[in-house]
């Protein structure tokens, strides 16, 4: 069932991207409040597929899955999986199915609605402006015309995957309250990921320069 949901979403993504490619047109530099030296470039169909793959099974996503599964195993949450290597695998797999389903929904609906799932770094050098930008883009997304509006596809993917996963989760974590809590963690996780993407290139450049 899980694989079928992801496959259906990916097929929808392919259809929507075919339409998206025909609709794309160049965006004038800084036409929508962007810095003149950094015009927005709409995501391509290939770029959207790349975002899905990287966000689902990229190094950072897999590392987050290992940490999440490790935490759950250490505290034996949920208890049905037990504190074993097998339980670790079940927790890791459960998180991966949820992430892949949510990302597939966001990518497919985003292609149809013209939402860019990528994180676009701020062009403002001020620290707190950059933090605000990272937080804002956890619930907002760029559109084809370069404007920034609420990320409806992301919201549907977050809520949809967390409530859908109740149908295959163990009883102790499949209530409405559990799904809502996972939705909140999903938004907070996106904020943390955006902040990392915003500042890590600067940190890496400084570290490599020192070497």
C-alpha positions as CSV (number, residue, x, y, z in Angstrom):
1,X,0.0,0.0,0.0
2,X,2.8,2.4,0.9
3,X,4.7,1.8,-2.3
4,X,1.5,2.2,-4.3
5,X,0.8,5.6,-2.8
6,X,4.3,6.8,-3.6
7,X,4.2,5.4,-7.1
8,X,0.8,7.1,-7.7
9,X,2.2,10.4,-6.5
10,X,5.3,10.0,-8.7
11,X,3.2,9.2,-11.8
12,X,1.2,12.3,-11.0
13,X,4.4,14.2,-10.7
14,X,5.5,13.1,-14.1
15,X,2.3,14.2,-15.7
16,X,2.2,17.5,-14.0
17,X,5.9,18.2,-14.9
18,X,5.1,17.6,-18.6
19,X,2.6,20.4,-18.4
20,X,5.0,22.5,-16.3
21,X,7.7,22.3,-18.9
22,X,5.4,23.6,-21.5
23,X,4.3,26.5,-19.3
24,X,7.8,27.7,-18.1
25,X,9.1,31.0,-19.4
26,X,12.1,33.2,-18.4
27,X,11.6,35.3,-15.3
28,X,12.8,38.9,-15.4
29,X,15.6,39.7,-13.0
30,X,14.5,41.2,-9.7
31,X,10.9,41.6,-11.0
32,X,9.4,40.3,-7.8
33,X,11.5,41.8,-5.0
34,X,14.6,39.7,-5.6
35,X,18.1,41.1,-5.5
36,X,19.1,42.3,-8.9
37,X,22.3,40.2,-8.8
38,X,20.5,37.0,-8.0
39,X,17.3,36.7,-10.2
40,X,15.1,33.7,-9.4
41,X,15.3,30.8,-11.8
42,X,12.2,28.5,-11.8
43,X,12.8,24.9,-10.9
44,X,12.9,22.6,-14.0
45,X,11.2,19.2,-14.2
46,X,14.6,17.5,-13.7
47,X,15.3,19.8,-10.8
48,X,12.0,18.8,-9.2
49,X,12.8,15.0,-9.5
50,X,16.3,15.8,-8.1
51,X,14.8,17.6,-5.1
52,X,12.5,14.6,-4.5
53,X,15.4,12.1,-4.6
54,X,17.8,14.2,-2.5
55,X,15.2,15.1,0.1
56,X,14.1,11.5,0.4
57,X,17.3,9.5,0.3
58,X,20.0,12.1,0.3
59,X,22.8,12.1,2.9
60,X,21.1,14.6,5.2
61,X,17.8,12.9,5.0
62,X,19.3,9.4,5.7
63,X,21.3,10.8,8.6
64,X,18.2,12.4,10.1
65,X,16.5,9.0,9.7
66,X,19.3,7.2,11.6
67,X,19.2,9.8,14.4
68,X,15.4,9.5,14.6
69,X,15.4,5.7,14.6
70,X,18.3,5.7,17.1
71,X,16.4,8.0,19.5
72,X,13.3,5.9,19.2
73,X,15.2,2.7,19.8
74,X,17.0,4.1,22.8
75,X,13.7,5.2,24.4
76,X,11.8,2.3,23.0
77,X,9.2,4.4,21.2
78,X,6.9,2.9,20.1
79,X,7.1,0.0,22.4
80,X,5.8,-2.4,19.8
81,X,9.1,-2.2,17.9
82,X,11.2,-3.1,20.9
83,X,14.7,-2.0,21.7
84,X,16.5,-4.2,19.1
85,X,18.3,-3.8,15.7
86,X,15.1,-5.1,14.1
87,X,13.2,-2.4,15.9
88,X,15.7,0.2,14.7
89,X,15.1,-0.9,11.2
90,X,11.3,-0.7,11.5
91,X,11.6,2.8,12.9
92,X,14.0,3.9,10.2
93,X,11.7,2.4,7.5
94,X,8.6,3.9,9.0
95,X,10.1,7.4,8.9
96,X,11.4,6.8,5.3
97,X,8.0,5.8,4.0
98,X,6.4,8.9,5.6
99,X,9.1,11.2,4.2
100,X,8.9,9.7,0.7
101,X,5.1,9.9,0.7
102,X,5.1,13.5,1.8
103,X,7.8,14.6,-0.6
104,X,6.0,12.8,-3.5
105,X,2.8,14.6,-2.7
106,X,4.5,18.0,-2.4
107,X,6.5,17.5,-5.7
108,X,3.5,16.3,-7.7
109,X,1.0,19.0,-6.5
110,X,3.8,21.6,-6.6
111,X,4.4,20.8,-10.2
112,X,0.7,21.3,-11.0
113,X,0.4,24.5,-8.9
114,X,3.7,26.1,-9.8
115,X,5.3,25.8,-6.4
116,X,9.1,25.4,-6.1
117,X,10.0,22.9,-3.4
118,X,13.6,24.0,-3.2
119,X,15.1,26.2,-0.5
120,X,16.4,29.5,-2.1
121,X,19.0,31.2,0.1
122,X,18.6,34.8,1.1
123,X,20.4,37.6,-0.7
124,X,20.4,39.8,2.4
125,X,23.7,39.6,4.3
126,X,22.2,40.5,7.7
127,X,22.1,37.5,10.1
128,X,18.6,37.9,11.5
129,X,17.1,38.7,8.1
130,X,18.6,35.4,6.9
131,X,17.1,33.5,9.9
132,X,13.7,35.1,9.2
133,X,14.0,34.1,5.5
134,X,14.8,30.5,6.5
135,X,11.8,30.3,8.9
136,X,9.5,32.0,6.3
137,X,10.3,29.5,3.6
138,X,9.4,26.6,5.8
139,X,5.7,27.5,5.1
140,X,6.1,29.6,2.0
141,X,7.5,28.8,-1.5
142,X,8.6,30.5,-4.6
143,X,6.2,30.4,-7.6
144,X,7.0,30.4,-11.3
145,X,6.6,34.2,-11.5
146,X,9.2,34.7,-8.7
147,X,6.6,35.6,-6.1
148,X,6.7,34.0,-2.6
149,X,3.3,32.7,-1.4
150,X,2.0,30.0,1.0
151,X,3.3,26.5,0.2
152,X,0.0,24.8,-0.1
153,X,1.5,21.7,-1.8
154,X,4.0,21.3,1.1
155,X,1.1,21.7,3.7
156,X,-0.9,19.0,1.9
157,X,2.2,16.7,1.8
158,X,2.9,17.2,5.4
159,X,-0.6,16.7,6.7
160,X,-1.5,14.1,4.1
161,X,1.5,11.8,4.8
162,X,1.1,12.0,8.5
163,X,-2.6,11.1,8.5
164,X,-2.2,8.5,5.8
165,X,0.6,6.8,7.7
166,X,-1.8,6.3,10.6
167,X,-3.3,3.4,8.5
168,X,0.0,1.4,8.6
169,X,1.5,2.6,11.9
170,X,1.2,0.6,15.2
171,X,-1.7,1.4,17.4
172,X,0.3,3.4,20.0
173,X,1.2,6.1,17.5
174,X,-1.7,6.1,15.1
175,X,-4.1,8.5,16.8
176,X,-5.2,11.9,15.5
177,X,-3.2,13.6,18.2
178,X,-0.1,11.6,17.1
179,X,-0.6,12.7,13.4
180,X,-1.0,16.3,14.4
181,X,2.2,16.2,16.5
182,X,4.1,14.7,13.6
183,X,2.8,17.6,11.4
184,X,4.2,20.1,13.9
185,X,7.5,18.2,13.9
186,X,7.4,18.3,10.1
187,X,7.3,22.1,10.0
188,X,10.0,22.4,12.7
189,X,12.1,20.0,10.8
190,X,11.8,22.0,7.6
191,X,12.8,25.2,9.5
192,X,15.9,23.4,10.8
193,X,16.8,22.1,7.4
194,X,16.3,25.6,5.8
195,X,18.6,27.1,8.5
196,X,21.2,24.5,7.8
197,X,21.0,25.2,4.0
198,X,21.2,29.0,4.6
199,X,24.3,29.0,6.8
200,X,26.2,25.8,6.2
201,X,27.8,27.0,2.9
202,X,29.3,30.0,4.7
203,X,30.6,27.8,7.6
204,X,32.0,25.3,5.1
205,X,33.7,28.1,3.1
206,X,35.3,29.5,6.3
207,X,36.5,26.0,7.5
208,X,38.0,25.2,4.1
209,X,39.7,28.6,3.9
210,X,41.3,28.1,7.2
211,X,42.7,24.8,6.0
